[in-house]
Amino acid sequence: MHQSSVTRLVRTPRGPIRTTLLAMFAILVVMAQAVTRSQSGTPQRSAVDITNADIRATIKTAPADGVMDQQIRVVDIGTYNVAVGVLHRAAKAKQTAISHSQVTEVYHIIEGAGTLVTGGEMLDPTPSPADGNTVKVLVGPSTGGTSIRGGQSRRVGPGDVIVIPPGVPHWFSAVESDMNYLVVRIDPEHVLPAGYVNPAVTRSAGR
């Protein structure tokens, strides 16, 4: 596990979720240029929409006083997968630490505020079960812990963007107000299930 923390914190203007998505996809374009093209990869030939309604339908499934991480879609780009998800963190909930072996995460805070710690030493590290939802659907092989010793702390709120590379522990040491944030996951090893669509999105589309 890497103990260093290579993160970027970018302040962007507040605005509707449509603006949030545009900012996220602009980051993806830059990151995609650093990915080596696989000879066997078949690139995605059409755009994939994730609407404000998709995001809100997924957020509605969150427990009011708990923590929820839900993948919305996983798209096979050919050389890598791109997943888009949403997380809810209630201020009353217990917050635990985690790091991911192969997936880069890009957070964009939509609502709420808290203190995010990255890097440092994870306490009580435990591998996530290989057959669990965290590994199979959300972020691939990962390690969870109770908290982080040391690391870099920063307060984050609406409009902030954080890039978390593989192997970097991360943990919300404090959540001031209930948080919702979008997460884009870059998966060069194809460990996430390409073609996945969250059931909440399917139900919303069928109405």
C-alpha positions, 0 to 999 in steps of 0.5 A: 500500500502506498503511504504517500498522498498525491491529491489535487483540490480544485475550487469550481463555481457553484451551480446545478448538477449539469455544470458539475457533470461538465466539469467532471467530464473535462477532467476525464478528458485530461486523465484519459490522455495518460492511459496507454491504449490496449491492443485488444480494447474495443472503444466505446462508439457512442456517448453515455448520458447520466442525467440529473434525474439519474443522480437524484434517483440514486441519491433518494435510495440513501439512508437518511442517517447512514453512508451510501456508495452507489454506482450509477453506470460502468462504461467500457471505453475499450482501454479502460472502464469509466464508472460514475457513482454517487455517495451520501454521508450523513453527519451522524454516521460513523465514517471509516477509511478505505484505499483502492488497489487499482481504481482512481477516484475523482470526487466532486462535492455537490452538497454538504461539507466535511474534512477529508484526510488522504495518505498517512497510515490506515489503522486496523487495515482489513481487505474488503471481501472479494465477493462483496459489493465494494469489490465486485461493483464499486471500486475493485480490490480495496482495504478498509480501516477505522481511521487514518494516522497522519495524512493530509487534511482539508475541508471540502464543500460544494464545488470542490474536486479531489483526485485520489490515485490508487493505493492512497488511503482516504477518510472523512474525519468529520462531516459537518453537514450531510454530504452528497458527492459525485464520483468518477472512477477510472478503471484501467484494469477492467475490474469493474462490471462493464455495462452495469446500470443501477436499478434505481436508474432503471426504475426511474427510466421506466416511469 
